[in-house]
């Protein structure tokens, strides 16, 4: 079915036939009250009339009367900033240079004719054709229209016919190509006549390579469709020109740029209503639509990327159209040349054409899935709504569609052959935020990359509507979940440099999966200090080069604001955290002594003074000298307060097209630098020089180029200046280095291809370690192949490959998030996380991990880990280190002759191979090879990994860095084996795994372990398990090299009193007791009442270890301020003095203090994928009221779980994570210190 059959041939917004299609898409009109209540904070009051706006059915030709994306005030700011700031002037100059180049190359008539119509096919090409045959899509290889050069061994120019002439011969009375009118005599091979008259000839429908001269024999070669897709419409053609003209006009106001851009937009509006990529279906034509065959110009998946910037361009060029007689004269002449076109004899008619036949087309395109959901559909509709600026017409309908419940549906029979039967019933933007995102701002994916993608797609909509004054609503920046999502992944940061590879995550990412644009948005919209610190952190602990947008009133003020915040609050320094909604806890310790800029940092863009040729300052950070010959130069100036010796650190770029330069400071040559490199290297060159008080000058002058280089240019980023004091501070900090360390625990999404998740692993209670600038126990991350790849399914995402316990050889059952029971992140000595994940295995009554980090000194901490499992018949405790050799104590390992951990007769599958063992067992044990075993190990077993710096995070290959696991238990067997990370992205070939195994009917196990990190010498002298008498519990004794001895105990009977190692009495859940020089030095009790040396006075003695209560009420709307109102029968006074970091609402009665009201686990499926989630909330403040009432402030984290009815939004009410009368337990903390 053609586009006209689907949507009607008329382009008017109220076209009846189109409405018959789009009316199927929804029976629900989203109410303004729903918008108001749903988004939170009373921010969506609905639509109000904007200045001068009119409705679509008005007698006035145009809806749009003013620019709304780049307002007149913003344009004035830009003009002022160009005069005030060199970087802004350089931005303008670069934009003008780029736009002028296009205007020199193309006349207005060329631009008009560049736009192709429906009858010329579009097709991006399958990867083999695109990459192998054509050598990619960036460069056609010639400067001739409709001509490309192949990337084959014998290079050909294709198509071989003059398609430009053929197209011109077939234009109808609207200037649209009609193949029935075209001159077939032009379909002749002119480029390679020796190959035959018809060889390589393409009339638009492709050419069949019968003999395989270019591709495979019989392969269809769509030369014209490929050129049209990539070099006319995509960035190589129209879009790139529009970008350049938009920037140039906005920064100059010069009408020549808006005129050329408007010619393009008006012509696009002529053709757009009839554009229909479904006429060019796969497999003959490849376009990006996910198989739907939908889209207008280039496929529904990529269509938003094309049209968004064209929509923005209309707003940019809008003021330039007023009074442009040359524009009207040119386009009016086109209607004489092609009389089938609508009249264009006034600016108003030109604008109406663009508005009615392009801007208004976005909403029906979205409803027809010509703009694919999740690929920029909603941001496109939102931009079109704001650009048209018709609050009582299209704008209202479009914005309501964005928020309207619904989704994409296929209403036909054959999903990939019936594009007319794909519809989108509503943008549904609020439902995933409310129903899918957790209260920490993370979506249904565990993997940081995919959480960032999800956030970014919503942020594009928020950005499109931000500050729009004709619509008093839709401000998603006021939604608590979205506010948290803007900083997504920042709470996962370890050591200021690593993000754990949770789920399908690529390792060693320099950006740590943080969104820089979201960080900037967060600061500019909300002003929160965390966003200022994140921006400062991402910019290398500096504000050099941080400027606002050229359209801001004071773009230079942002760096001063951030400096002030960092000076007052310090740089980014994340504490220990527990994200109970997402399911991640990080126990952090130590200080990064390198988290500041020690000298003065300058952005070279701000220092530039003069050059002999053009300079390009349009890059995000770099500034480039566009030297095309020997002898070109440029200069920079900076000031110093006092004369003396300084270190200059110049951050610069080395690439294959750069030249050789003499570097001079104050007229004296310092060095000759060859900026050539065969790769792309951003590096720093350092010099020690004498500087004068006041202004100093740096000059680079070209003296030639390396014979291997392709050019003479160069680029610089930042200059950092160090005086003597700066050098001494830097050297001291370098000696101390980054002493941060962390132990982290993941307990969130673990379902595989369930609950809408595709990038999770079976990794509940997976424990990680980071220290000495390294991840000492990295997860495996992104699989080498996704989908049903055997190694992915059976090993990479399986439970055995993670640092957790595998029960009965099976992958964990799906869960949304486990239940934290205790968390301590504020104590100077002890940090603690305790998580109950009993739903991870159906056969287990208990599956719980308690991990504490104990501080030793400024550089070292160790962890004590208690992992309790009750249920099943087989328990495998798995733990692995980073790449490196592993040595052992307490075992006599015997190498296994063959096979894998699954058995000597079970081989490891080959690359991509499935196996009978996979299908029948699926434990993943057969992916562990190079096995060594001991079937009679000691009760105490130690494994020490001498780790290597595989990712080059240090400059010494981590020589001397170790991670050491000491584990205690009655093990049936202990083994070491090699596990293999995915074969991608430079991963190490293997990691060494330690596996402790226990078996027995109705098995109960407690794996007690300590984990150390050290560089050089250990700070721990000895570790022993010690007796716990009088109750159910375990304890270890750690003797430190400093002379301090720590006892760490976890008692599972928190009502009784136990005696630990005949040394002290303890009553509670978790305790730490330190002795130094034979005297008590420190005591810590979590959720307990007593810690007393056997021969001494109590160090901790309290009347209660926790406070119990129940929920009286809670904040029921979505709000930025959330509170729990509790009824407390216990003594409330302890809450204000000893409350821990979290309050725990027992929302499924699995840990009830009023009796055993345990409810069965809710499985992860369909809409109820989250179950209830846990009821753990951070405590921001406590207010003790009258009687026995207490109010707990939990900050921005909402109690809303999901809409009761997603088709009704707030009108149908909410379902909540907690409920009235739920039990509440608040552990209390008590400490004692000798000091």
MOCORCOR-V965288 format. One record per backbone hydrogen bond with DSSP energy under -0.5 kcal/mol. CO is the residue of the C=O (numbers start at 1). NH is the residue of the N-H. E is the energy in kcal/mol with one decimal. If there is no record, write none. Layout:
BEGIN
CO:NH:E
CO:NH:E
END
This chain:
BEGIN
2:6:-1.9
3:7:-2.9
4:8:-2.0
12:15:-1.4
15:19:-1.9
16:20:-1.4
17:21:-0.9
18:21:-0.9
18:22:-2.8
19:23:-2.8
21:24:-1.0
22:25:-1.6
23:26:-0.9
28:30:-0.7
31:35:-2.0
32:36:-2.7
33:37:-2.5
34:38:-2.8
35:39:-1.9
36:40:-0.9
36:43:-0.5
40:43:-0.7
43:45:-0.9
46:472:-1.1
50:53:-1.4
55:58:-1.4
63:54:-0.8
69:71:-0.7
71:75:-2.3
72:76:-2.1
73:77:-2.2
74:78:-2.3
75:79:-2.2
76:80:-2.3
77:81:-2.9
78:82:-2.2
79:83:-1.0
80:84:-1.6
81:85:-3.0
85:89:-2.2
86:90:-2.8
87:91:-2.0
88:92:-2.4
89:93:-2.8
90:94:-2.6
91:95:-2.0
92:96:-2.8
93:97:-2.6
94:98:-2.2
95:99:-2.6
96:100:-3.1
97:101:-1.7
98:102:-1.4
99:103:-2.2
100:104:-2.2
101:105:-1.4
102:106:-2.8
107:111:-2.3
108:112:-2.3
109:113:-2.3
110:114:-1.3
111:115:-0.8
112:115:-0.7
117:120:-1.6
119:121:-0.7
126:130:-3.0
127:131:-3.0
127:132:-0.7
128:132:-1.3
128:133:-1.5
129:134:-2.2
130:136:-2.9
131:135:-0.5
133:151:-4.0
140:149:-2.8
144:147:-1.8
148:158:-3.0
153:155:-0.7
156:150:-2.7
156:158:-0.6
158:148:-2.9
160:190:-2.5
160:191:-1.0
161:163:-1.6
162:166:-2.0
163:167:-3.1
164:168:-2.1
165:169:-2.0
166:170:-0.6
167:170:-1.4
168:171:-1.1
170:178:-3.1
172:175:-1.9
173:340:-2.7
173:341:-0.6
176:172:-2.7
178:181:-2.0
178:182:-0.8
182:184:-0.8
183:186:-1.8
184:187:-1.8
186:162:-0.6
186:188:-1.8
188:190:-0.7
192:195:-2.4
193:196:-1.5
196:199:-1.0
197:189:-2.7
198:201:-1.5
200:159:-0.6
200:160:-2.2
207:209:-0.6
207:221:-3.4
208:210:-1.8
209:212:-0.9
209:218:-2.6
209:219:-0.7
216:219:-2.3
219:209:-2.9
220:222:-0.7
221:207:-1.8
221:223:-1.5
222:226:-2.3
223:227:-2.7
224:228:-2.9
225:123:-1.8
225:229:-2.2
226:230:-2.6
227:231:-2.3
227:232:-0.8
228:232:-0.6
228:233:-2.0
229:234:-2.2
230:236:-1.1
232:238:-4.1
233:239:-0.9
234:237:-2.8
234:239:-0.7
234:240:-0.5
237:241:-2.0
238:242:-2.7
239:243:-2.4
240:244:-2.0
241:245:-2.6
242:246:-2.6
243:247:-2.4
244:248:-2.3
245:249:-2.4
246:250:-2.5
247:251:-1.8
248:252:-1.0
249:252:-0.6
249:253:-3.1
254:257:-1.5
254:258:-0.9
255:259:-2.7
256:260:-1.6
257:261:-2.3
258:262:-2.7
259:263:-2.0
260:264:-1.6
261:265:-2.4
262:266:-3.1
263:267:-2.0
264:268:-2.5
265:269:-2.3
266:270:-1.4
267:271:-1.4
268:272:-2.6
269:273:-0.6
271:274:-1.2
271:275:-0.6
272:275:-1.3
276:279:-1.5
277:280:-2.2
281:285:-2.0
285:287:-0.6
286:124:-2.6
286:125:-0.7
287:289:-1.0
288:301:-3.0
288:302:-1.0
289:292:-1.5
294:300:-2.6
295:277:-1.9
295:278:-0.6
298:288:-1.0
299:302:-0.9
299:303:-2.2
300:304:-0.5
300:372:-2.4
302:305:-0.7
302:306:-1.1
303:306:-0.8
303:307:-2.6
304:308:-2.2
306:310:-0.8
307:311:-2.7
308:312:-2.3
309:313:-1.7
310:314:-1.4
311:315:-1.4
312:316:-2.2
313:317:-2.9
314:318:-1.2
317:320:-0.5
317:321:-0.9
318:321:-1.2
318:322:-0.6
319:322:-0.9
321:324:-2.2
323:325:-1.6
324:328:-1.8
325:329:-2.8
326:330:-2.3
327:331:-2.5
328:332:-2.6
329:333:-1.8
330:334:-1.2
331:335:-1.0
332:336:-0.9
333:337:-2.1
334:338:-2.6
338:341:-2.0
346:350:-1.9
347:351:-2.8
348:352:-2.2
349:353:-2.1
350:354:-2.0
351:355:-2.9
352:356:-3.2
353:357:-2.1
354:358:-1.0
354:359:-2.3
355:360:-3.0
358:361:-0.9
359:362:-1.5
360:364:-0.7
361:365:-2.0
362:366:-2.2
363:367:-2.5
364:368:-1.9
365:370:-2.6
365:371:-1.3
366:369:-1.6
367:424:-2.5
370:372:-0.5
372:375:-1.7
372:377:-0.8
376:380:-1.8
377:381:-2.1
378:382:-2.6
379:383:-2.5
380:384:-2.5
381:385:-2.2
382:386:-2.1
383:387:-3.0
384:388:-2.5
385:389:-1.7
385:390:-0.6
390:393:-2.1
390:395:-1.3
390:396:-1.0
393:397:-2.1
394:398:-3.2
395:399:-2.5
396:400:-2.4
397:401:-2.0
398:402:-1.8
399:403:-1.6
400:404:-1.7
401:427:-3.5
401:428:-0.5
402:429:-1.8
404:428:-3.0
407:425:-3.1
409:411:-0.5
409:423:-2.6
413:415:-0.7
414:417:-1.9
414:418:-0.8
418:421:-2.0
419:422:-1.6
421:411:-2.8
421:423:-0.6
423:409:-3.3
428:432:-1.0
429:433:-0.8
430:434:-2.8
431:435:-3.7
431:436:-0.6
432:436:-1.4
432:437:-2.5
438:441:-1.9
442:438:-3.0
447:451:-1.7
448:452:-2.2
449:453:-2.1
450:454:-2.1
451:455:-2.3
452:456:-2.8
453:457:-2.1
454:458:-1.4
455:459:-2.6
456:460:-1.8
457:461:-0.7
458:461:-0.5
458:462:-2.2
459:463:-3.2
460:464:-1.8
461:465:-1.6
462:466:-1.1
465:468:-1.8
467:469:-0.6
468:471:-1.0
470:48:-1.1
471:473:-0.7
472:45:-1.7
474:476:-1.6
475:478:-1.9
476:479:-2.0
479:483:-2.5
480:484:-1.9
481:485:-2.2
482:486:-1.6
484:487:-1.3
485:488:-2.1
487:490:-2.0
487:491:-0.5
489:492:-1.2
490:493:-1.3
492:500:-0.6
494:497:-2.6
494:498:-2.7
498:494:-3.3
500:502:-2.2
501:781:-0.7
503:505:-1.7
505:782:-1.4
509:512:-1.3
511:514:-2.3
514:516:-0.7
515:519:-2.2
516:520:-2.5
517:521:-2.4
518:522:-3.1
519:523:-2.1
520:524:-2.8
521:525:-2.9
522:526:-2.0
522:527:-0.9
522:528:-0.6
523:527:-1.1
528:531:-0.8
528:532:-1.3
529:533:-2.7
530:534:-2.3
531:535:-2.3
532:536:-2.4
533:537:-2.6
534:538:-2.9
535:539:-1.3
536:541:-1.6
536:542:-1.2
537:540:-1.6
543:546:-2.1
545:547:-0.8
549:552:-2.2
552:555:-0.5
554:557:-1.4
555:548:-2.2
555:558:-0.7
556:560:-0.7
557:561:-2.2
558:562:-2.7
559:563:-2.5
560:564:-2.2
561:565:-2.1
562:566:-2.8
563:567:-2.7
564:568:-1.8
565:569:-3.4
566:570:-2.2
577:586:-2.5
578:580:-1.2
579:583:-3.4
579:584:-1.5
582:749:-0.5
583:747:-3.3
583:748:-0.8
584:579:-3.6
585:745:-2.7
586:577:-2.1
586:588:-0.7
587:743:-2.0
589:741:-2.4
591:593:-0.8
591:739:-2.4
592:595:-1.3
594:596:-1.0
596:598:-0.6
599:601:-0.5
600:602:-0.5
600:721:-2.6
602:604:-0.6
602:719:-2.5
603:606:-1.9
603:607:-0.7
604:607:-0.9
604:608:-1.1
607:637:-2.2
610:635:-2.8
614:626:-2.4
615:617:-0.6
616:624:-2.6
623:716:-2.1
624:616:-3.0
624:626:-0.7
625:627:-1.9
625:714:-1.1
627:712:-0.7
629:632:-1.0
632:702:-3.3
633:612:-2.5
634:700:-2.3
635:609:-2.4
635:610:-1.1
636:698:-2.8
638:696:-3.3
640:694:-2.7
644:691:-2.8
646:648:-0.5
646:689:-2.7
647:649:-0.6
647:722:-2.2
648:650:-0.6
648:687:-2.3
649:651:-0.7
649:720:-2.6
650:652:-0.6
650:685:-2.5
651:717:-3.2
652:683:-2.0
654:681:-2.6
655:658:-1.2
655:677:-1.1
656:710:-2.4
657:713:-1.0
659:675:-2.5
660:703:-2.7
660:704:-0.7
661:673:-3.2
662:664:-0.5
662:701:-2.1
663:670:-3.8
663:671:-1.5
664:699:-2.6
665:668:-1.7
667:669:-0.5
668:665:-2.5
671:663:-3.5
673:661:-2.8
673:675:-0.7
675:655:-1.5
679:681:-0.8
680:682:-0.5
681:654:-2.9
681:683:-0.7
683:652:-3.2
685:650:-3.1
687:648:-3.6
687:689:-0.5
689:646:-3.0
691:644:-1.9
694:640:-2.0
696:638:-2.3
697:666:-2.6
698:636:-2.5
699:664:-2.7
700:634:-1.8
701:662:-2.9
702:631:-0.8
704:660:-2.8
706:709:-2.1
713:659:-2.2
714:625:-2.5
715:653:-1.6
716:623:-2.1
717:604:-2.1
718:651:-3.0
719:602:-3.4
720:649:-2.8
721:600:-2.3
722:647:-2.4
723:727:-2.5
724:728:-2.1
725:729:-2.3
726:730:-2.7
727:731:-2.7
728:732:-2.2
729:733:-2.4
730:734:-2.6
731:735:-1.9
732:736:-1.8
733:737:-3.4
737:593:-2.0
737:739:-0.8
740:772:-0.6
741:589:-2.3
742:770:-2.5
743:587:-3.2
744:768:-2.8
745:585:-2.5
746:765:-2.0
746:766:-1.1
747:818:-2.4
751:753:-0.6
754:757:-1.6
757:754:-0.6
759:504:-2.3
761:763:-1.9
763:766:-1.5
766:746:-2.3
768:744:-2.1
769:776:-1.4
769:777:-1.3
770:742:-2.8
771:774:-2.0
774:771:-1.9
774:776:-0.8
775:778:-0.5
776:882:-1.7
789:793:-2.6
790:794:-2.5
791:795:-2.1
791:796:-2.1
792:797:-2.3
795:798:-0.8
797:762:-3.1
798:801:-0.6
799:802:-2.0
802:804:-2.1
803:767:-1.5
804:878:-2.5
805:807:-0.5
806:808:-0.5
806:876:-2.4
807:810:-1.7
815:750:-1.6
815:751:-0.5
818:820:-0.6
819:836:-3.3
822:834:-2.4
823:1141:-0.8
824:832:-2.2
825:576:-0.6
829:855:-2.3
831:853:-2.6
832:824:-2.7
833:851:-2.9
834:821:-3.2
834:822:-1.4
835:837:-0.6
835:849:-2.1
836:819:-2.7
837:840:-2.4
838:841:-0.7
840:813:-3.7
841:844:-1.7
843:872:-0.6
846:870:-2.6
847:837:-2.9
848:868:-2.9
849:835:-2.6
850:866:-3.0
851:833:-2.4
852:854:-0.5
852:864:-2.3
853:831:-2.2
854:862:-2.1
860:856:-2.6
860:857:-1.7
861:1013:-0.6
862:854:-3.2
863:1011:-2.3
864:852:-2.5
865:867:-0.5
865:1009:-2.7
866:850:-2.7
866:868:-0.6
867:1007:-2.9
868:848:-2.5
869:1005:-3.2
870:845:-2.5
870:846:-1.5
872:1003:-2.2
873:1000:-2.3
874:808:-3.0
875:877:-0.5
875:998:-2.4
876:806:-2.5
876:878:-0.6
877:996:-2.5
879:994:-3.5
883:948:-3.2
885:946:-3.0
887:944:-2.9
889:942:-2.5
890:938:-2.6
891:893:-0.5
894:933:-2.2
900:903:-1.9
903:900:-2.2
903:906:-1.8
905:907:-0.6
910:913:-2.2
915:919:-2.0
916:920:-2.6
917:921:-3.0
917:922:-1.8
924:927:-1.9
925:901:-0.9
925:902:-0.6
925:928:-1.6
927:929:-0.6
928:901:-2.4
929:978:-3.7
931:896:-3.2
932:976:-2.4
933:894:-2.7
934:974:-2.3
939:941:-0.6
939:969:-1.8
941:967:-3.0
942:889:-2.0
943:965:-3.1
944:887:-2.6
944:946:-0.6
945:947:-1.2
945:963:-1.8
946:885:-0.8
948:950:-1.6
949:952:-1.5
956:959:-1.6
957:949:-0.7
958:961:-2.3
960:1016:-2.8
961:947:-1.1
962:1014:-2.0
963:945:-3.3
964:966:-0.5
964:1012:-2.7
965:943:-2.8
966:1010:-2.5
967:941:-2.6
968:1008:-1.5
969:971:-1.4
973:997:-3.0
974:934:-1.9
975:995:-2.8
976:932:-2.7
977:979:-0.5
977:993:-3.7
978:929:-2.0
979:981:-0.6
979:991:-2.8
982:984:-2.1
984:987:-1.6
991:979:-3.0
991:993:-0.5
992:881:-1.4
993:977:-1.9
994:879:-2.1
995:975:-2.5
995:997:-0.5
996:877:-3.1
997:972:-2.5
997:973:-1.4
998:875:-3.1
1000:1003:-0.9
1003:871:-3.0
1005:869:-2.9
1006:1008:-0.8
1007:867:-2.4
1007:1009:-0.5
1008:968:-3.2
1009:865:-3.3
1010:966:-2.5
1011:863:-2.3
1012:964:-2.4
1014:962:-3.1
1014:1016:-0.5
1015:1017:-0.9
1019:1021:-0.5
1019:1041:-2.5
1022:1039:-2.4
1024:1037:-3.4
1026:1035:-0.6
1027:1029:-0.5
1027:1061:-3.0
1029:1059:-2.6
1031:1033:-0.8
1032:1052:-2.4
1032:1053:-1.1
1034:1050:-2.6
1035:1026:-2.1
1036:1048:-2.4
1037:1024:-2.4
1037:1039:-0.5
1038:1040:-0.6
1038:1046:-3.0
1039:1021:-2.8
1039:1022:-1.6
1040:1043:-1.7
1043:1077:-0.5
1044:1040:-3.0
1045:1075:-2.8
1046:1038:-3.1
1047:1073:-2.5
1048:1036:-2.1
1049:1071:-2.5
1050:1034:-2.1
1052:1054:-0.8
1053:1056:-0.8
1058:1066:-3.0
1059:1029:-2.9
1059:1061:-0.6
1060:1063:-2.8
1060:1064:-1.3
1063:1094:-2.4
1064:1060:-2.9
1065:1092:-2.4
1066:1058:-3.0
1067:1089:-2.2
1067:1090:-1.8
1069:1051:-2.3
1070:1086:-3.0
1071:1049:-2.5
1072:1084:-2.4
1073:1047:-2.6
1074:1081:-3.3
1074:1082:-1.4
1075:1045:-2.9
1076:1079:-1.8
1079:1076:-3.0
1081:1234:-2.1
1082:1074:-2.8
1083:1232:-2.5
1084:1072:-2.1
1085:1087:-0.5
1085:1230:-2.4
1086:1069:-1.3
1086:1070:-1.9
1087:1069:-0.7
1089:1102:-2.6
1090:1067:-2.3
1091:1099:-2.3
1091:1100:-1.9
1092:1065:-3.6
1093:1096:-1.8
1097:1093:-0.7
1100:1091:-2.1
1105:1228:-2.7
1107:1226:-2.8
1108:1130:-0.8
1109:1224:-2.6
1110:1127:-2.6
1111:1221:-2.9
1113:1125:-2.9
1117:1119:-0.7
1118:41:-1.0
1122:1194:-2.3
1122:1195:-0.6
1123:1115:-1.6
1124:1126:-0.6
1124:1192:-2.8
1125:1112:-3.2
1125:1113:-1.8
1126:1128:-0.5
1126:1190:-2.1
1127:1110:-1.7
1127:1129:-0.6
1132:1135:-1.6
1132:1136:-0.6
1133:1136:-0.6
1133:1137:-0.7
1134:1138:-3.4
1135:1139:-1.3
1138:1229:-2.6
1141:1179:-2.7
1143:1145:-0.6
1143:1177:-2.6
1144:1146:-0.6
1144:1225:-2.7
1145:1147:-1.8
1145:1175:-0.5
1146:1149:-0.9
1146:1223:-0.6
1148:1159:-1.0
1149:1157:-0.7
1155:1157:-1.1
1161:1163:-0.6
1163:1165:-1.0
1165:1168:-0.7
1166:1169:-0.8
1168:1171:-1.6
1170:1173:-0.9
1175:1145:-2.6
1175:1177:-0.5
1177:1143:-2.6
1178:1180:-0.7
1181:1193:-2.9
1183:1185:-0.6
1183:1191:-2.8
1186:1189:-1.7
1188:1128:-3.5
1189:1185:-2.5
1190:1126:-3.4
1190:1192:-0.5
1191:1183:-2.7
1191:1193:-0.6
1192:1124:-2.5
1192:1194:-0.6
1193:1180:-3.6
1193:1181:-1.2
1194:1197:-1.0
1195:1122:-1.5
1196:1198:-0.5
1199:1217:-2.9
1202:1215:-3.3
1205:1208:-2.2
1205:1209:-0.8
1208:1211:-1.6
1209:1212:-1.3
1210:1213:-1.5
1213:1204:-2.7
1213:1205:-0.6
1215:1201:-2.8
1215:1202:-1.6
1219:1222:-1.8
1222:1111:-2.2
1223:1146:-3.1
1224:1109:-2.0
1225:1144:-1.8
1225:1227:-0.6
1226:1107:-2.4
1227:1140:-1.5
1228:1087:-2.7
1228:1088:-0.5
1230:1085:-2.7
1232:1083:-2.6
END
